[in-house]
Amino acid sequence: MSESPQGDVSVALYESFTQSVRDLADTALRTNAGADELARAQAEIEAITARLAADQIPGTHGEHCSTPTGVSGWGNTVVGIRNAAAMPLRFSVAGDGMRLWADFTPGALYEGPPGHMHGGVIAMLLDQALGELSMRSGHPGLTANLSIDYKAPTKLNTPLRIEAWYDRTEGVKTWTRGHITTADGTVCAEATGLFILPRWVRDLPPEEVAKAHQHD
Ligand SMILES: CCCCC/C=C\C/C=C\C/C=C\C/C=C\CCCC(=O)SCCNC(=O)CCNC(=O)[C@H](O)C(C)(C)COP(=O)(O)OP(=O)(O)OC[C@H]1O[C@@H](n2cnc3c(N)ncnc32)[C@H](O)[C@@H]1OP(=O)(O)O
């Protein structure tokens, strides 16, 4: 059993626990249960929440578990394995760090136009993909600019692929690009991002900056 930063809980158990919470959110959205059943379920959910809240970290997971250059990803709203609001995306990264991708099928929780993904959620996923690629390519930074062209409606409950690749670096500025495609290769949205190594990181000793990475 691998140990988490917070104790002797395995990663697999965190993943499975959080997936159950996600399933609850999806089911809560789509259930046809009547008033009595909803009231009973609500009381049970609130009891579980109170039980788990009896021992919890203050603030956010990232604040609690990060160092200046070692960013904790477990609470991340796109990839966080402990974040029930995250899909979560699971990126594969090319050996040279110059490209990454993830396959996913968004469900009802991510709806904007009926039956379609919310444009803000699309932007959020692309921000993460392009930002994570910036880091994986060895040029970490915060998003300074993200530009998105929405080319075709992005259907829910349909297999999609998100992909990001390296473009170029000029000093502290790195540009990456990416898109979301359907199984037949239709591009639903494409993006360009500018990621800047912030001044407060630039002011760290160079050996600290070189260690910038994302961990559990
Ligand atoms: C906490 C992470 C720290 C990052 C590095 C460390 C470790 C990274 C490791 C892991 C990261 C992990 C996961 C990341 C994955 C995905 C996360 C998704 C990404 C996000 O969700 S992230 C949140 C949203 N994001 C923000 O919250 C940024 C708010 N913002 C700022 O924090 C500042 O605004 C900043 C830092 C952008 C710049 O500030 P600054 O003081 O460091 O830079 P400064 O002013 O010195 O400019 C230097 C040169 O950039 C040019 N420049 C500046 N801003 C520009 C702009 N907007 N457009 C075009 N050019 C611009 C200047 O013109 C100058 O250019 P020149 O040198 O050519 O004159």
The ligand as an SDF file (V2000), in Angstrom:
LIG
                    3D

 69 71  0  0  0  0  0  0  0  0999 V2000
    2.3920   28.1020   -8.6010 C   0  0  0  0  0  0  0  0  0  0  0  0
    3.0840   27.8100   -9.9030 C   0  0  0  0  0  0  0  0  0  0  0  0
    4.3130   28.5840  -10.0940 C   0  0  0  0  0  0  0  0  0  0  0  0
    4.7930   28.4780  -11.4920 C   0  0  0  0  0  0  0  0  0  0  0  0
    6.2190   28.1330  -11.5910 C   0  0  0  0  0  0  0  0  0  0  0  0
    6.6000   27.1550  -10.5980 C   0  0  0  0  0  0  0  0  0  0  0  0
    6.3250   25.8840  -10.6370 C   0  0  0  0  0  0  0  0  0  0  0  0
    5.4450   25.3370  -11.6730 C   0  0  0  0  0  0  0  0  0  0  0  0
    5.2230   23.9330  -11.4130 C   0  0  0  0  0  0  0  0  0  0  0  0
    4.0800   23.3720  -11.6600 C   0  0  0  0  0  0  0  0  0  0  0  0
    2.8740   24.0570  -12.2100 C   0  0  0  0  0  0  0  0  0  0  0  0
    1.7890   23.0550  -12.0260 C   0  0  0  0  0  0  0  0  0  0  0  0
    0.7240   22.9910  -12.7130 C   0  0  0  0  0  0  0  0  0  0  0  0
    0.4280   23.9750  -13.7770 C   0  0  0  0  0  0  0  0  0  0  0  0
   -0.5590   23.4490  -14.6910 C   0  0  0  0  0  0  0  0  0  0  0  0
   -1.6720   24.0420  -14.9890 C   0  0  0  0  0  0  0  0  0  0  0  0
   -2.3050   25.1140  -14.2080 C   0  0  0  0  0  0  0  0  0  0  0  0
   -3.1680   25.9070  -15.1180 C   0  0  0  0  0  0  0  0  0  0  0  0
   -2.5730   27.2430  -15.2660 C   0  0  0  0  0  0  0  0  0  0  0  0
   -3.2690   28.2590  -14.4010 C   0  0  0  0  0  0  0  0  0  0  0  0
   -4.4370   28.1810  -14.1510 O   0  0  0  0  0  0  0  0  0  0  0  0
   -2.3600   29.5600  -13.7860 S   0  0  0  0  0  0  0  0  0  0  0  0
   -3.5910   30.5850  -12.9470 C   0  0  0  0  0  0  0  0  0  0  0  0
   -4.0620   31.7410  -13.7980 C   0  0  0  0  0  0  0  0  0  0  0  0
   -2.9980   32.6950  -14.0420 N   0  0  0  0  0  0  0  0  0  0  0  0
   -2.6420   33.6060  -13.1240 C   0  0  0  0  0  0  0  0  0  0  0  0
   -3.1510   33.6750  -12.0310 O   0  0  0  0  0  0  0  0  0  0  0  0
   -1.5150   34.5690  -13.5040 C   0  0  0  0  0  0  0  0  0  0  0  0
   -1.7470   35.9400  -12.9070 C   0  0  0  0  0  0  0  0  0  0  0  0
   -0.7250   36.8590  -13.4120 N   0  0  0  0  0  0  0  0  0  0  0  0
    0.4970   36.9120  -12.8430 C   0  0  0  0  0  0  0  0  0  0  0  0
    0.7910   36.2760  -11.8320 O   0  0  0  0  0  0  0  0  0  0  0  0
    1.4900   37.7810  -13.5140 C   0  0  0  0  0  0  0  0  0  0  0  0
    0.8880   38.8000  -14.2220 O   0  0  0  0  0  0  0  0  0  0  0  0
    2.4500   36.9920  -14.4720 C   0  0  0  0  0  0  0  0  0  0  0  0
    3.1680   35.8870  -13.6790 C   0  0  0  0  0  0  0  0  0  0  0  0
    1.6610   36.3800  -15.6360 C   0  0  0  0  0  0  0  0  0  0  0  0
    3.5090   37.9530  -15.0350 C   0  0  0  0  0  0  0  0  0  0  0  0
    3.9590   38.7730  -13.9810 O   0  0  0  0  0  0  0  0  0  0  0  0
    5.5070   38.9180  -13.6140 P   0  0  0  0  0  0  0  0  0  0  0  0
    5.6110   40.0530  -12.6120 O   0  0  0  0  0  0  0  0  0  0  0  0
    6.0970   37.6640  -13.1760 O   0  0  0  0  0  0  0  0  0  0  0  0
    6.1630   39.2350  -14.9660 O   0  0  0  0  0  0  0  0  0  0  0  0
    6.6780   40.6390  -15.5470 P   0  0  0  0  0  0  0  0  0  0  0  0
    5.6920   41.7370  -15.3660 O   0  0  0  0  0  0  0  0  0  0  0  0
    8.0600   40.8310  -15.0170 O   0  0  0  0  0  0  0  0  0  0  0  0
    6.7340   40.3380  -17.1200 O   0  0  0  0  0  0  0  0  0  0  0  0
    7.6480   39.4010  -17.6490 C   0  0  0  0  0  0  0  0  0  0  0  0
    7.4920   39.4550  -19.1490 C   0  0  0  0  0  0  0  0  0  0  0  0
    6.1830   38.9480  -19.4930 O   0  0  0  0  0  0  0  0  0  0  0  0
    5.4140   39.9580  -20.2040 C   0  0  0  0  0  0  0  0  0  0  0  0
    4.0210   39.8280  -19.8150 N   0  0  0  0  0  0  0  0  0  0  0  0
    3.5080   39.8530  -18.5610 C   0  0  0  0  0  0  0  0  0  0  0  0
    2.2160   39.6260  -18.5740 N   0  0  0  0  0  0  0  0  0  0  0  0
    1.8620   39.4620  -19.8870 C   0  0  0  0  0  0  0  0  0  0  0  0
    0.6460   39.1850  -20.5370 C   0  0  0  0  0  0  0  0  0  0  0  0
   -0.5130   39.0180  -19.8490 N   0  0  0  0  0  0  0  0  0  0  0  0
    0.6600   39.0610  -21.8650 N   0  0  0  0  0  0  0  0  0  0  0  0
    1.8030   39.2090  -22.5720 C   0  0  0  0  0  0  0  0  0  0  0  0
    3.0020   39.4410  -21.9920 N   0  0  0  0  0  0  0  0  0  0  0  0
    3.0170   39.5850  -20.6720 C   0  0  0  0  0  0  0  0  0  0  0  0
    6.0600   41.2570  -19.8050 C   0  0  0  0  0  0  0  0  0  0  0  0
    5.8370   42.2530  -20.7670 O   0  0  0  0  0  0  0  0  0  0  0  0
    7.5170   40.8550  -19.7170 C   0  0  0  0  0  0  0  0  0  0  0  0
    8.0260   40.7280  -21.0320 O   0  0  0  0  0  0  0  0  0  0  0  0
    9.4910   41.2890  -21.4560 P   0  0  0  0  0  0  0  0  0  0  0  0
   10.4590   40.5860  -20.5220 O   0  0  0  0  0  0  0  0  0  0  0  0
    9.6400   40.8950  -22.8850 O   0  0  0  0  0  0  0  0  0  0  0  0
    9.4320   42.7520  -21.1910 O   0  0  0  0  0  0  0  0  0  0  0  0
  1  2  1  0
  2  3  1  0
  3  4  1  0
  4  5  1  0
  5  6  1  0
  6  7  2  0
  7  8  1  0
  8  9  1  0
  9 10  2  0
 10 11  1  0
 11 12  1  0
 12 13  2  0
 13 14  1  0
 14 15  1  0
 15 16  2  0
 16 17  1  0
 17 18  1  0
 18 19  1  0
 19 20  1  0
 20 21  2  0
 20 22  1  0
 22 23  1  0
 23 24  1  0
 24 25  1  0
 25 26  1  0
 26 27  2  0
 26 28  1  0
 28 29  1  0
 29 30  1  0
 30 31  1  0
 31 32  2  0
 31 33  1  0
 33 34  1  0
 33 35  1  0
 35 36  1  0
 35 37  1  0
 35 38  1  0
 38 39  1  0
 39 40  1  0
 40 41  2  0
 40 42  1  0
 40 43  1  0
 43 44  1  0
 44 45  2  0
 44 46  1  0
 44 47  1  0
 47 48  1  0
 48 49  1  0
 49 50  1  0
 49 64  1  0
 50 51  1  0
 51 52  1  0
 51 62  1  0
 52 53  1  0
 52 61  1  0
 53 54  2  0
 54 55  1  0
 55 56  1  0
 55 61  2  0
 56 57  1  0
 56 58  2  0
 58 59  1  0
 59 60  2  0
 60 61  1  0
 62 63  1  0
 62 64  1  0
 64 65  1  0
 65 66  1  0
 66 67  2  0
 66 68  1  0
 66 69  1  0
M  END
$$$$
